Amino acid sequence: MFDNLTGLGYGIITFAIIIGVGSIVLYNFAGSQACTSGFTWNSTANNCYNITNTSDTTANAGTSYTNVNYLLGQLGTSGLAGWTPAIIAFAVGMMFLGAFFIKGGRNY
């Protein structure tokens, strides 16, 4: 049973790393697609600003930014990562139920 829990732990860690790295990559990719010509991405403020006049900001534009930002939301808490607690609870519950069923079938 503890071997199964170890495997589940490694799976959860791998799952968290994939979500974390994927979120960072998608956020930076969205930033690179957000700005039009003459503007540059400001990751702190999450918007585009004019290269020559830094007080001139603009909203993020383009369908590329919109689509990548949507994918980022689906990977984050409103999507795949939001299901993580339910997946963990289900997996652990199934392991305990399996252990009880296996033990119930033995005659000692």
N, CA, C and O of each residue as an XYZ file, in Angstrom:
432
protein
N       0.822     -1.194      0.000
C       0.000      0.000      0.000
C       0.863      1.254      0.000
O       0.556      2.228     -0.687
N       1.950      1.224      0.779
C       2.804      2.405      0.816
C       3.558      2.605     -0.492
O       3.923      3.730     -0.834
N       3.792      1.521     -1.224
C       4.375      1.671     -2.561
C       3.424      2.433     -3.476
O       3.852      3.259     -4.282
N       2.125      2.147     -3.344
C       1.128      2.878     -4.134
C       1.078      4.342     -3.733
O       0.939      5.215     -4.590
N       1.190      4.620     -2.434
C       1.186      6.006     -1.970
C       2.426      6.753     -2.461
O       2.347      7.937     -2.788
N       3.556      6.074     -2.513
C       4.773      6.689     -3.043
C       4.600      7.029     -4.517
O       4.969      8.117     -4.958
N       4.040      6.097     -5.271
C       3.770      6.357     -6.683
C       2.799      7.501     -6.878
O       2.972      8.316     -7.784
N       1.761      7.572     -6.024
C       0.806      8.669     -6.087
C       1.492     10.002     -5.769
O       1.207     11.020     -6.400
N       2.391      9.985     -4.791
C       3.129     11.208     -4.446
C       3.995     11.698     -5.597
O       4.027     12.892     -5.896
N       4.698     10.767     -6.242
C       5.500     11.156     -7.412
C       4.622     11.691     -8.535
O       4.991     12.645     -9.220
N       3.466     11.079     -8.718
C       2.542     11.553     -9.751
C       2.029     12.949     -9.459
O       1.919     13.768    -10.371
N       1.712     13.237     -8.201
C       1.229     14.573     -7.824
C       2.324     15.611     -8.014
O       2.064     16.714     -8.494
N       3.544     15.261     -7.639
C       4.663     16.195     -7.823
C       4.884     16.477     -9.304
O       5.079     17.629     -9.690
N       4.855     15.446    -10.132
C       5.012     15.631    -11.575
C       3.876     16.470    -12.142
O       4.106     17.338    -12.985
N       2.663     16.220    -11.690
C       1.493     16.982    -12.116
C       1.660     18.461    -11.763
O       1.367     19.330    -12.584
N       2.129     18.748    -10.549
C       2.330     20.137    -10.121
C       3.422     20.817    -10.939
O       3.293     21.992    -11.286
N       4.483     20.100    -11.249
C       5.564     20.676    -12.052
C       5.065     20.989    -13.457
O       5.385     22.043    -14.006
N       4.292     20.092    -14.038
C       3.753     20.332    -15.384
C       2.847     21.557    -15.385
O       2.931     22.384    -16.293
N       1.986     21.684    -14.386
C       1.094     22.844    -14.319
C       1.890     24.120    -14.097
O       1.607     25.137    -14.730
N       2.882     24.087    -13.207
C       3.687     25.283    -12.932
C       4.485     25.741    -14.135
O       4.452     26.918    -14.495
N       5.194     24.828    -14.751
C       6.009     25.183    -15.919
C       5.109     25.596    -17.085
O       5.413     26.548    -17.804
N       4.005     24.875    -17.265
C       3.077     25.225    -18.336
C       2.483     26.608    -18.156
O       2.317     27.344    -19.128
N       2.159     26.972    -16.913
C       1.611     28.307    -16.643
C       2.627     29.395    -16.941
O       2.285     30.427    -17.520
N       3.860     29.172    -16.552
C       4.909     30.169    -16.806
C       5.148     30.328    -18.300
O       5.255     31.446    -18.802
N       5.231     29.216    -19.003
C       5.467     29.276    -20.450
C       4.300     29.960    -21.157
O       4.516     30.811    -22.020
N       3.065     29.599    -20.802
C       1.907     30.212    -21.450
C       1.792     31.700    -21.122
O       1.430     32.494    -21.991
N       2.098     32.091    -19.875
C       2.034     33.509    -19.507
C       3.034     34.327    -20.322
O       2.696     35.391    -20.842
N       4.250     33.830    -20.430
C       5.265     34.560    -21.196
C       4.976     34.542    -22.696
O       5.254     35.516    -23.395
N       4.424     33.445    -23.186
C       4.055     33.385    -24.599
C       2.915     34.355    -24.892
O       2.911     35.016    -25.931
N       1.951     34.440    -23.981
C       0.856     35.405    -24.157
C       1.396     36.826    -24.163
O       0.935     37.664    -24.937
N       2.365     37.099    -23.306
C       2.968     38.430    -23.282
C       3.700     38.765    -24.558
O       3.693     39.913    -25.003
N       4.330     37.773    -25.147
C       5.053     38.038    -26.401
C       4.095     38.247    -27.560
O       4.477     38.853    -28.562
N       2.874     37.771    -27.459
C       1.886     37.932    -28.526
C       0.944     39.109    -28.300
O       0.159     39.446    -29.186
N       1.009     39.740    -27.128
C      -0.008     40.717    -26.750
C       0.155     42.077    -27.422
O      -0.841     42.726    -27.741
N       1.373     42.511    -27.639
C       1.618     43.903    -28.024
C       1.715     44.073    -29.535
O       2.201     43.201    -30.255
N       1.239     45.221    -29.984
C       1.368     45.579    -31.387
C       2.699     46.296    -31.600
O       3.475     46.460    -30.659
N       2.956     46.711    -32.805
C       4.221     47.370    -33.136
C       4.367     48.687    -32.372
O       3.427     49.476    -32.283
N       5.548     48.904    -31.831
C       5.824     50.123    -31.075
C       5.559     50.002    -29.593
O       5.845     50.930    -28.836
N       5.017     48.873    -29.161
C       4.740     48.631    -27.753
C       5.540     47.427    -27.284
O       5.911     46.569    -28.085
N       5.800     47.369    -25.999
C       6.511     46.245    -25.410
C       5.757     45.751    -24.177
O       4.995     46.503    -23.569
N       5.967     44.509    -23.818
C       5.232     43.848    -22.731
C       5.808     44.219    -21.373
O       7.022     44.164    -21.175
N       4.949     44.593    -20.444
C       5.326     44.863    -19.063
C       4.713     43.744    -18.218
O       3.514     43.755    -17.940
N       5.540     42.785    -17.814
C       5.018     41.614    -17.104
C       4.532     41.945    -15.698
O       3.679     41.239    -15.161
N       5.060     43.005    -15.096
C       4.622     43.379    -13.758
C       3.205     43.935    -13.785
O       2.365     43.556    -12.968
N       2.945     44.839    -14.733
C       1.614     45.446    -14.842
C       0.663     44.631    -15.707
O      -0.533     44.917    -15.748
N       1.176     43.629    -16.390
C       0.391     42.769    -17.272
C      -0.301     43.564    -18.380
O      -1.480     43.356    -18.666
N       0.445     44.471    -18.992
C      -0.079     45.226    -20.129
C       1.060     45.650    -21.042
O       2.227     45.377    -20.761
N       0.716     46.318    -22.134
C       1.696     46.804    -23.096
C       1.917     48.297    -22.872
O       0.973     49.029    -22.573
N       3.153     48.743    -23.015
C       3.414     50.177    -22.919
C       4.261     50.609    -24.104
O       4.991     49.823    -24.708
N       4.131     51.889    -24.406
C       4.832     52.472    -25.540
C       6.328     52.506    -25.249
O       6.740     52.835    -24.137
N       7.133     52.170    -26.239
C       8.584     52.127    -26.051
C       9.140     53.525    -25.800
O      10.022     53.700    -24.959
N       8.634     54.514    -26.520
C       9.166     55.880    -26.387
C       8.523     56.645    -25.245
O       9.160     57.534    -24.679
N       7.296     56.336    -24.890
C       6.583     57.036    -23.821
C       6.026     55.979    -22.874
O       4.974     55.399    -23.141
N       6.722     55.727    -21.774
C       6.360     54.617    -20.892
C       5.052     54.850    -20.145
O       4.483     53.898    -19.611
N       4.556     56.084    -20.091
C       3.284     56.318    -19.423
C       2.106     55.981    -20.330
O       0.970     55.885    -19.865
N       2.372     55.801    -21.629
C       1.329     55.438    -22.582
C       1.178     53.923    -22.595
O       2.028     53.214    -23.135
N       0.090     53.426    -21.998
C      -0.153     51.982    -21.967
C      -1.354     51.652    -22.831
O      -2.182     52.516    -23.117
N      -1.442     50.427    -23.235
C      -2.571     49.956    -24.022
C      -2.990     48.582    -23.522
O      -2.205     47.854    -22.915
N      -4.216     48.255    -23.787
C      -4.702     46.933    -23.400
C      -4.075     45.881    -24.304
O      -3.667     46.164    -25.430
N      -4.011     44.689    -23.792
C      -3.481     43.575    -24.575
C      -4.415     43.314    -25.748
O      -5.633     43.259    -25.582
N      -3.845     43.156    -26.914
C      -4.660     43.031    -28.115
C      -4.321     41.767    -28.872
O      -3.269     41.161    -28.667
N      -5.209     41.389    -29.730
C      -4.947     40.289    -30.650
C      -5.588     38.990    -30.221
O      -5.751     38.715    -29.032
N      -5.951     38.193    -31.219
C      -6.566     36.895    -30.924
C      -5.559     35.906    -30.368
O      -5.928     35.002    -29.618
N      -4.291     36.064    -30.726
C      -3.271     35.167    -30.166
C      -3.204     35.314    -28.660
O      -3.177     34.320    -27.935
N      -3.177     36.557    -28.183
C      -3.138     36.785    -26.735
C      -4.397     36.240    -26.076
O      -4.320     35.598    -25.028
N      -5.540     36.485    -26.670
C      -6.805     36.032    -26.094
C      -6.844     34.512    -25.989
O      -7.257     33.972    -24.963
N      -6.424     33.830    -27.027
C      -6.455     32.365    -27.016
C      -5.461     31.775    -26.025
O      -5.792     30.841    -25.295
N      -4.247     32.313    -25.994
C      -3.238     31.786    -25.064
C      -3.626     32.103    -23.627
O      -3.400     31.285    -22.735
N      -4.204     33.273    -23.388
C      -4.648     33.628    -22.047
C      -5.793     32.710    -21.604
O      -5.880     32.352    -20.429
N      -6.659     32.332    -22.528
C      -7.725     31.367    -22.231
C      -7.128     30.015    -21.843
O      -7.571     29.397    -20.875
N      -6.128     29.555    -22.590
C      -5.479     28.281    -22.263
C      -4.818     28.338    -20.893
O      -4.832     27.355    -20.153
N      -4.236     29.494    -20.551
C      -3.626     29.662    -19.237
C      -4.683     29.521    -18.147
O      -4.429     28.904    -17.113
N      -5.854     30.083    -18.371
C      -6.938     29.939    -17.407
C      -7.402     28.500    -17.276
O      -7.739     28.057    -16.178
N      -7.426     27.762    -18.380
C      -7.847     26.370    -18.348
C      -6.813     25.470    -17.679
O      -7.154     24.400    -17.175
N      -5.561     25.895    -17.673
C      -4.517     25.130    -16.997
C      -4.480     25.465    -15.511
O      -4.094     24.631    -14.692
N      -4.878     26.682    -15.166
C      -4.795     27.154    -13.790
C      -5.964     26.705    -12.933
O      -6.568     25.661    -13.183
N      -6.280     27.506    -11.915
C      -7.267     27.112    -10.913
C      -8.670     26.950    -11.463
O      -9.466     26.212    -10.883
N      -9.003     27.617    -12.565
C     -10.342     27.443    -13.121
C     -10.408     26.239    -14.051
O     -11.465     25.958    -14.614
N      -9.320     25.535    -14.220
C      -9.304     24.388    -15.127
C      -8.717     23.157    -14.482
O      -9.240     22.647    -13.490
N      -7.624     22.681    -15.054
C      -7.021     21.414    -14.647
C      -6.531     21.435    -13.204
O      -6.751     20.473    -12.468
N      -5.880     22.497    -12.792
C      -5.355     22.550    -11.429
C      -6.471     22.581    -10.391
O      -6.265     22.162     -9.252
N      -7.641     23.067    -10.765
C      -8.765     23.086     -9.846
C      -9.288     21.702     -9.512
O      -9.938     21.514     -8.483
N      -9.011     20.732    -10.368
C      -9.448     19.361    -10.131
C      -8.458     18.560     -9.291
O      -8.759     17.427     -8.913
N      -7.298     19.109     -8.993
C      -6.245     18.378     -8.278
C      -6.707     17.823     -6.931
O      -6.473     16.643     -6.668
N      -7.355     18.614     -6.060
C      -7.788     18.027     -4.777
C      -8.758     16.852     -4.949
O      -8.687     15.872     -4.208
N      -9.655     16.955     -5.920
C     -10.597     15.860     -6.141
C      -9.884     14.615     -6.658
O     -10.227     13.498     -6.269
N      -8.902     14.797     -7.523
C      -8.144     13.660     -8.047
C      -7.375     12.975     -6.928
O      -7.348     11.746     -6.861
N      -6.752     13.749     -6.052
C      -5.995     13.185     -4.932
C      -6.925     12.430     -3.988
O      -6.630     11.300     -3.597
N      -8.050     13.049     -3.618
C      -8.985     12.396     -2.696
C      -9.535     11.106     -3.292
O      -9.656     10.102     -2.590
N      -9.867     11.123     -4.564
C     -10.388      9.925     -5.225
C      -9.343      8.810     -5.255
O      -9.657      7.656     -4.961
N      -8.097      9.153     -5.610
C      -7.039      8.142     -5.706
C      -6.737      7.519     -4.346
O      -6.609      6.299     -4.240
N      -6.624      8.335     -3.317
C      -6.339      7.806     -1.977
C      -7.516      6.958     -1.481
O      -7.318      5.895     -0.891
N      -8.735      7.434     -1.724
C      -9.911      6.662     -1.317
C      -9.980      5.309     -2.001
O     -10.301      4.306     -1.363
N      -9.685      5.272     -3.281
C      -9.700      4.006     -4.011
C      -8.621      3.053     -3.509
O      -8.833      1.841     -3.467
N      -7.456      3.600     -3.127
C      -6.399      2.731     -2.591
C      -6.818      2.122     -1.259
O      -6.583      0.936     -1.025
N      -7.442      2.919     -0.375
C      -7.884      2.377      0.899
C      -9.010      1.364      0.720
O      -9.024      0.329      1.385
N      -9.953      1.656     -0.173
C     -11.014      0.685     -0.438
C     -10.436     -0.606     -1.015
O     -10.868     -1.697     -0.646
N      -9.479     -0.489     -1.902
C      -8.826     -1.667     -2.462
C      -8.120     -2.484     -1.396
O      -8.162     -3.714     -1.420
N      -7.467     -1.802     -0.454
C      -6.780     -2.513      0.626
C      -7.779     -3.254      1.512
O      -7.502     -4.369      1.952
N      -8.937     -2.647      1.778
C      -9.951     -3.326      2.593
C     -10.536     -4.531      1.872
O     -10.791     -5.562      2.495
N     -10.751     -4.412      0.565
C     -11.301     -5.532     -0.189
C     -10.302     -6.679     -0.286
O     -10.692     -7.843     -0.206
N      -9.029     -6.370     -0.454
C      -8.008     -7.416     -0.522
C      -7.904     -8.125      0.829
O      -7.818     -9.352      0.881
N      -7.911     -7.364      1.911
C      -7.813     -7.950      3.244
C      -9.055     -8.774      3.570
O      -8.957     -9.785      4.266
N     -10.205     -8.361      3.084
C     -11.443     -9.095      3.363
C     -11.492    -10.449      2.691
O     -12.217    -11.330      3.154
N     -10.746    -10.647      1.615
C     -10.748    -11.915      0.886
C      -9.820    -12.957      1.480
O      -9.872    -14.110      1.052
N      -8.987    -12.621      2.428
C      -8.030    -13.561      3.016
C      -8.669    -14.298      4.191
O      -9.480    -13.736      4.926
N      -8.294    -15.547      4.351
C      -8.765    -16.349      5.483
C      -7.573    -16.674      6.364
O      -6.753    -17.525      6.018
N      -7.476    -16.011      7.481
C      -6.380    -16.265      8.441
C      -6.918    -16.903      9.683
O      -6.158    -17.194     10.607
